[in-house]
Amino acid sequence: MSYSTAGSLRAVTLDDVRGAQKMLSGVARVTALEGSRHLSRQVGAPVYLKCENLQRTGSFKLRGAYVRISGLLPEERAAGVVAASAGNHAQGVALASSLLGVRATVFMPKGAPLPKVGATREYGAEVRLQGQVVDESLAAAQEYAYDTGAVLIHPFDHPDVIAGQGTVGLEILEQCPEVRTVVVGMGGGGLAAGIAVAVKSLRPDVRIVGVQAAGAAAYPPSLAAGRPVSVRNPMTMADGIRVGRPGDVPFGIVDELVDEVRTVTEDELSTALLLCLERAKLVVEPAGASPVAALLSRPDTFDGPVVAVLSGGNVDPVLMERVLRHGMAAQGRYLAVRLRLTDRPGALASLLGTLSAVDANVLDVSHVRTDPRLGLTEAEVELHLETKGPAHCAEVGRALHDAGHTVLD
């Protein structure tokens, strides 16, 4: 496949993406394109979800990893491959290497979610936990490649990887020929670049919108500067797009072909993940939900039909619990209340009765009697409640006030 360090459209061509599609036949799934009635009502036009969360290994990463490793020379395969990742790329490299009979070593941060570490090992890779963040794991992987001769498989900064990810774009055009807007999450930019090459080569009228988490948005300043620039300490729950610097190769393609890059907040990501679970019945990780978050934040700014790419579904159960609660809170459906009671028999039962009368569902109760801040006859109670929305939250507050309770927080 062609490779230009200039990072322009010449780095990856439509022929490269079509070649990758043939290579992936029988390896990667042609993932479903599902309509969303809820999002369609919000946007005022048909919205479809491209379900890469249902891809083998749980994300689109298998596509690029397999194409990249397939293109290695025999002597390169014999030396093995090495990668660094917190999860999705790790699993993609592990499975691709196993299918191709290549030895794989994957460096992962020490704090990587255990399910992702376990899955990477089960796909056949040797996992080494090194570093606190992916950048430190990547440095270790680069040192390993230098010492052993193993080929470093970068998660996004290589034309073969971008061509593999671009097969998602070809599938979108085949499944939704009338598409007018494609919305895709962006970290380093490999997926967005690949989709842009495929879609714009065949349908230059289709609008490509990239989405980044606001706390890890390296593309807006990079596009403004005309070159990749780094964001210090990128922070977001969406670890799949938590990348501090765009890749050189994808940057040139994104700069040329992606029409717009938007950012979304953590609240918007949480709400989008909750919507995918409740309305679409799909388990999606925060990075995969970023296009849905963009649709929800500004629904009247997209021309339909719209295809939102759900890039992955590998979410740690512990994170999922936190994100769902955060999403419910953002929608006014989860309320934490701290108040003081007179410490006497029946006081807690009376409080719970007040909440029951307004149909608030009590999820958790914490009752503290011994605290220097409390009076001799006082107790402090913290309640976690499931509510029906902002109006119901206000009703709960009024009921507590009318019953004579002092709400502290």
C-alpha positions as CSV (number, residue, x, y, z in Angstrom):
1,M,0.0,0.0,0.0
2,S,1.2,3.5,-0.7
3,Y,2.7,5.6,2.1
4,S,3.5,9.3,2.1
5,T,5.1,10.9,5.2
6,A,3.5,14.1,4.1
7,G,0.3,12.9,5.7
8,S,-1.9,14.0,2.8
9,L,-4.7,12.2,1.0
10,R,-2.0,10.4,-1.1
11,A,-1.0,8.4,2.0
12,V,-4.2,6.3,1.7
13,T,-6.3,5.8,-1.4
14,L,-9.7,4.3,-2.1
15,D,-7.9,1.4,-3.8
16,D,-6.1,0.8,-0.5
17,V,-9.3,0.6,1.4
18,R,-10.9,-1.7,-1.2
19,G,-7.8,-3.9,-1.0
20,A,-8.2,-4.0,2.8
21,Q,-11.9,-4.9,2.5
22,K,-10.9,-8.0,0.4
23,M,-8.2,-8.9,2.9
24,L,-10.7,-8.7,5.8
25,S,-13.4,-10.8,4.1
26,G,-14.2,-13.7,6.4
27,V,-12.1,-12.1,9.2
28,A,-13.9,-9.0,10.3
29,R,-17.7,-8.9,10.5
30,V,-19.8,-6.7,8.3
31,T,-21.4,-5.0,11.4
32,A,-25.1,-4.1,11.5
33,L,-26.6,-0.7,10.7
34,E,-29.5,-0.2,13.1
35,G,-32.1,2.6,12.9
36,S,-32.7,4.7,16.0
37,R,-36.3,6.0,16.3
38,H,-35.4,8.1,19.4
39,L,-32.4,9.8,17.7
40,S,-34.3,10.2,14.5
41,R,-37.0,12.2,16.4
42,Q,-34.4,14.3,18.1
43,V,-32.6,15.1,14.8
44,G,-35.7,15.3,12.6
45,A,-34.2,13.0,10.1
46,P,-33.3,9.2,9.9
47,V,-30.4,8.3,12.2
48,Y,-28.6,4.9,12.0
49,L,-26.1,3.4,14.3
50,K,-23.1,1.5,12.8
51,C,-22.5,-1.2,15.4
52,E,-18.7,-1.7,15.6
53,N,-19.3,-2.5,19.2
54,L,-20.5,-5.8,17.9
55,Q,-17.3,-6.4,15.9
56,R,-14.9,-9.2,16.9
57,T,-12.9,-8.1,19.9
58,G,-15.6,-5.5,20.6
59,S,-14.3,-2.7,18.5
60,F,-13.2,-1.6,15.0
61,K,-9.5,-2.0,15.9
62,L,-9.3,-5.6,14.5
63,R,-9.7,-4.2,11.0
64,G,-6.6,-2.0,11.0
65,A,-4.5,-4.4,13.0
66,Y,-5.2,-7.3,10.7
67,V,-4.4,-5.3,7.5
68,R,-1.2,-3.9,9.0
69,I,0.1,-7.3,10.2
70,S,-0.9,-9.0,7.0
71,G,1.3,-6.6,5.1
72,L,4.5,-7.6,7.0
73,L,7.3,-9.3,5.2
74,P,8.1,-12.9,6.2
75,E,11.2,-11.9,8.1
76,E,9.1,-9.2,9.9
77,R,6.5,-11.7,10.9
78,A,9.2,-14.0,12.2
79,A,10.4,-11.2,14.6
80,G,6.9,-10.8,16.0
81,V,4.9,-7.7,16.7
82,V,4.5,-5.4,19.7
83,A,1.8,-2.9,20.6
84,A,0.8,-0.6,23.4
85,S,-2.8,-0.1,24.4
86,A,-5.3,0.3,27.3
87,G,-7.7,-2.2,25.7
88,N,-9.2,-2.1,22.2
89,H,-6.0,-1.9,20.1
90,A,-4.5,-4.6,22.4
91,Q,-7.3,-7.0,21.7
92,G,-7.3,-6.2,17.9
93,V,-3.6,-6.9,17.7
94,A,-3.8,-10.0,19.8
95,L,-6.5,-11.6,17.7
96,A,-5.1,-10.5,14.4
97,S,-1.7,-11.9,15.3
98,S,-3.2,-15.2,16.5
99,L,-5.1,-15.6,13.2
100,L,-2.0,-14.9,11.2
101,G,0.3,-17.0,13.3
102,V,2.5,-14.1,14.5
103,R,3.9,-13.8,18.0
104,A,2.5,-10.7,19.8
105,T,3.6,-8.8,22.9
106,V,1.3,-6.1,24.2
107,F,2.2,-3.5,26.8
108,M,-0.7,-2.2,28.8
109,P,-0.8,0.3,31.7
110,K,-0.8,-1.2,35.2
111,G,-4.2,0.2,35.8
112,A,-5.8,-1.2,32.6
113,P,-9.2,-2.8,33.3
114,L,-8.9,-6.4,34.2
115,P,-11.5,-7.6,31.6
116,K,-9.4,-6.0,28.8
117,V,-6.2,-7.5,30.1
118,G,-7.8,-10.9,30.4
119,A,-9.3,-10.7,26.9
120,T,-6.0,-9.7,25.4
121,R,-4.3,-12.7,26.9
122,E,-7.1,-15.0,25.8
123,Y,-6.7,-13.9,22.2
124,G,-3.1,-15.2,22.4
125,A,-0.8,-12.2,23.2
126,E,1.8,-11.9,25.9
127,V,0.7,-9.0,28.1
128,R,3.2,-6.9,30.0
129,L,1.9,-4.4,32.5
130,Q,4.2,-1.4,32.4
131,G,3.6,2.3,33.0
132,Q,0.8,4.2,34.6
133,V,-0.6,5.6,31.3
134,V,-0.6,4.5,27.7
135,D,2.1,6.9,26.7
136,E,4.5,5.2,29.2
137,S,3.4,1.7,27.9
138,L,4.1,2.9,24.3
139,A,7.6,4.0,25.3
140,A,8.2,0.5,26.8
141,A,6.8,-1.0,23.6
142,Q,9.1,1.1,21.4
143,E,12.1,0.1,23.6
144,Y,11.1,-3.6,23.2
145,A,10.9,-3.2,19.5
146,Y,14.4,-1.7,19.4
147,D,15.8,-4.4,21.5
148,T,14.1,-7.4,19.9
149,G,13.4,-6.4,16.3
150,A,9.7,-6.8,16.8
151,V,7.5,-4.6,14.6
152,L,5.6,-1.9,16.4
153,I,1.9,-1.9,15.4
154,H,0.8,1.7,16.0
155,P,-2.9,2.1,16.8
156,F,-3.6,4.8,14.2
157,D,-0.4,6.4,12.7
158,H,0.1,4.1,9.7
159,P,-1.5,4.0,6.3
160,D,-2.3,0.2,6.4
161,V,-4.1,0.7,9.7
162,I,-6.1,3.6,8.3
163,A,-7.0,1.6,5.2
164,G,-8.3,-1.2,7.4
165,Q,-10.4,1.2,9.5
166,G,-11.7,2.8,6.2
167,T,-13.6,-0.4,5.4
168,V,-16.2,0.8,7.9
169,G,-16.8,3.7,5.5
170,L,-17.3,1.3,2.5
171,E,-19.9,-0.7,4.6
172,I,-21.8,2.5,5.5
173,L,-22.1,3.5,1.8
174,E,-23.3,-0.1,1.0
175,Q,-25.8,-0.2,3.8
176,C,-27.1,3.4,3.6
177,P,-26.5,4.7,0.1
178,E,-28.6,7.8,0.8
179,V,-26.4,8.9,3.8
180,R,-25.7,12.6,4.0
181,T,-23.7,12.8,7.3
182,V,-21.3,10.4,9.0
183,V,-20.5,11.1,12.7
184,V,-17.4,9.4,14.2
185,G,-15.4,9.6,17.4
186,M,-11.8,10.7,17.2
187,G,-8.7,10.1,19.3
188,G,-5.6,9.8,17.1
189,G,-7.8,10.0,14.1
190,G,-7.2,6.7,12.3
191,L,-10.9,5.7,12.1
192,A,-12.1,9.1,11.0
193,A,-9.3,9.4,8.4
194,G,-10.1,5.9,7.0
195,I,-13.8,6.6,6.8
196,A,-13.2,10.0,5.2
197,V,-11.0,8.5,2.4
198,A,-13.6,5.8,1.6
199,V,-16.7,8.0,1.8
200,K,-15.3,11.2,0.2
201,S,-13.8,9.3,-2.7
202,L,-17.2,7.9,-3.6
203,R,-19.5,10.5,-2.2
204,P,-17.8,13.9,-1.8
205,D,-21.1,15.5,-0.9
206,V,-21.4,13.5,2.4
207,R,-20.4,15.5,5.4
208,I,-17.9,13.9,7.9
209,V,-18.1,15.1,11.5
210,G,-15.5,14.1,14.0
211,V,-16.2,14.1,17.7
212,Q,-13.7,14.4,20.6
213,A,-14.0,14.5,24.3
214,A,-13.6,18.1,25.5
215,G,-10.9,17.1,28.0
216,A,-8.8,15.3,25.4
217,A,-9.4,17.4,22.2
218,A,-6.1,17.6,20.4
219,Y,-7.6,18.1,16.9
220,P,-9.2,21.6,17.2
221,P,-5.9,23.3,18.2
222,S,-3.9,21.1,15.7
223,L,-6.2,22.0,12.8
224,A,-5.9,25.7,13.8
225,A,-2.1,25.4,13.9
226,G,-1.9,23.4,10.6
227,R,0.1,20.7,12.3
228,P,-0.3,18.1,15.1
229,V,0.1,19.7,18.5
230,S,-0.1,18.0,21.9
231,V,-2.6,18.5,24.6
232,R,-1.1,18.2,28.1
233,N,-2.7,15.7,30.5
234,P,-5.8,14.7,28.4
235,M,-8.6,13.7,30.7
236,T,-11.8,11.9,29.9
237,M,-13.7,8.8,30.9
238,A,-13.6,7.8,27.2
239,D,-10.2,6.0,27.2
240,G,-10.7,4.9,23.6
241,I,-10.3,8.5,22.4
242,R,-8.0,9.8,25.2
243,V,-5.1,10.7,22.9
244,G,-2.9,13.7,23.5
245,R,-1.6,14.2,20.0
246,P,-3.0,13.4,16.5
247,G,-1.1,11.0,14.3
248,D,0.9,12.5,11.5
249,V,-0.6,10.4,8.8
250,P,-4.3,10.7,9.9
251,F,-3.9,14.4,10.6
252,G,-3.2,15.2,7.0
253,I,-6.3,13.3,5.9
254,V,-8.5,14.7,8.5
255,D,-7.3,18.3,7.7
256,E,-8.2,17.7,4.0
257,L,-11.4,15.6,4.2
258,V,-13.2,15.9,7.6
259,D,-15.6,18.7,7.4
260,E,-15.9,19.5,11.1
261,V,-14.6,18.4,14.5
262,R,-16.8,18.9,17.6
263,T,-16.3,18.3,21.3
264,V,-18.6,16.8,23.9
265,T,-18.6,17.0,27.7
266,E,-18.4,14.1,30.2
267,D,-22.1,14.7,31.1
268,E,-23.0,14.4,27.4
269,L,-21.0,11.2,27.1
270,S,-22.7,9.7,30.1
271,T,-26.1,10.6,28.8
272,A,-25.3,9.1,25.4
273,L,-24.1,5.8,26.9
274,L,-27.2,5.6,28.9
275,L,-29.4,6.2,25.9
276,C,-27.6,3.5,23.9
277,L,-28.2,1.0,26.6
278,E,-31.9,1.9,27.3
279,R,-33.2,2.8,23.9
280,A,-31.0,0.9,21.5
281,K,-30.2,-2.1,23.8
282,L,-26.6,-1.8,23.0
283,V,-23.6,-1.9,25.3
284,V,-21.3,0.9,24.2
285,E,-18.2,2.3,25.8
286,P,-17.9,6.1,26.3
287,A,-15.7,6.6,23.3
288,G,-18.1,4.6,21.1
289,A,-21.0,6.8,22.4
290,S,-19.3,10.1,21.5
291,P,-21.1,10.4,18.1
292,V,-24.5,10.0,19.9
293,A,-23.4,12.6,22.4
294,A,-22.8,15.0,19.6
295,L,-26.2,14.3,18.1
296,L,-27.9,14.9,21.4
297,S,-26.0,18.1,22.2
298,R,-26.9,19.9,18.9
299,P,-29.5,17.7,17.1
300,D,-30.7,20.5,14.8
301,T,-27.3,20.8,13.1
302,F,-27.1,17.5,11.2
303,D,-28.5,16.8,7.7
304,G,-30.0,13.3,7.5
305,P,-29.9,10.5,6.9
306,V,-27.1,10.4,9.6
307,V,-24.9,7.4,10.4
308,A,-23.3,7.5,13.9
309,V,-20.4,5.1,14.3
310,L,-20.5,3.2,17.6
311,S,-16.7,2.4,17.6
312,G,-16.6,0.0,20.5
313,G,-18.3,-1.7,23.4
314,N,-15.4,-2.7,25.7
315,V,-16.5,-1.0,28.9
316,D,-15.2,-2.0,32.3
317,P,-18.2,-3.0,34.5
318,V,-17.0,-0.8,37.3
319,L,-16.8,2.2,35.0
320,M,-20.2,1.3,33.5
321,E,-21.8,1.5,36.9
322,R,-20.3,4.9,37.5
323,V,-21.1,6.3,34.1
324,L,-24.7,5.1,34.2
325,R,-25.2,6.8,37.6
326,H,-23.5,9.9,36.2
327,G,-25.8,9.8,33.1
328,M,-28.9,9.4,35.3
329,A,-27.8,12.4,37.4
330,A,-27.2,14.4,34.2
331,Q,-30.8,13.7,33.2
332,G,-32.2,14.5,36.6
333,R,-33.0,10.8,37.3
334,Y,-30.5,10.2,40.1
335,L,-30.5,12.3,43.2
336,A,-28.2,12.3,46.3
337,V,-29.6,14.1,49.3
338,R,-27.9,14.7,52.7
339,L,-30.0,15.9,55.7
340,R,-30.3,15.8,59.5
341,L,-33.0,14.1,61.6
342,T,-33.9,14.1,65.2
343,D,-32.4,10.8,66.5
344,R,-35.6,9.2,67.8
345,P,-37.4,5.9,67.1
346,G,-39.4,6.1,63.9
347,A,-37.6,9.2,62.4
348,L,-36.0,7.3,59.6
349,A,-39.2,5.4,58.9
350,S,-41.1,8.7,58.7
351,L,-38.5,10.1,56.2
352,L,-38.8,7.0,54.0
353,G,-42.5,7.4,54.1
354,T,-42.3,10.9,52.8
355,L,-40.2,9.7,49.9
356,S,-42.5,6.8,49.2
357,A,-45.5,9.2,49.0
358,V,-43.8,11.1,46.1
359,D,-42.8,7.8,44.4
360,A,-39.0,8.3,44.8
361,N,-37.1,5.0,44.7
362,V,-34.5,4.7,47.5
363,L,-31.3,3.0,46.2
364,D,-29.1,3.5,49.2
365,V,-29.3,4.8,52.8
366,S,-26.3,5.9,55.0
367,H,-27.2,6.7,58.6
368,V,-24.6,8.4,60.9
369,R,-25.1,9.0,64.6
370,T,-21.6,9.6,65.9
371,D,-20.0,12.7,64.5
372,P,-18.5,15.7,66.3
373,R,-20.6,18.0,64.1
374,L,-23.9,16.4,65.2
375,G,-25.8,17.4,68.3
376,L,-26.6,14.9,71.0
377,T,-30.1,14.2,69.6
378,E,-29.2,14.5,65.9
379,A,-28.4,12.0,63.2
380,E,-27.2,12.6,59.6
381,V,-28.7,10.6,56.7
382,E,-27.5,10.4,53.1
383,L,-29.9,9.0,50.5
384,H,-29.4,8.0,46.9
385,L,-32.6,8.2,45.0
386,E,-33.8,7.2,41.6
387,T,-36.2,9.8,40.2
388,K,-38.2,10.5,37.0
389,G,-36.5,13.7,35.9
390,P,-35.8,17.3,37.0
391,A,-39.5,18.0,37.7
392,H,-39.7,15.0,40.0
393,C,-36.4,16.0,41.7
394,A,-38.0,19.4,42.5
395,E,-41.1,17.6,43.8
396,V,-39.0,15.4,46.1
397,G,-37.3,18.6,47.5
398,R,-40.6,20.3,48.2
399,A,-41.9,17.1,50.0
400,L,-38.9,17.0,52.2
401,H,-39.2,20.7,53.0
402,D,-42.9,20.4,53.7
403,A,-42.3,17.5,56.1
404,G,-39.9,19.7,58.1
405,H,-36.6,18.1,57.1
406,T,-33.4,20.3,56.8
407,V,-31.6,19.4,53.6
408,L,-27.9,20.0,53.9
409,D,-26.7,19.0,50.4
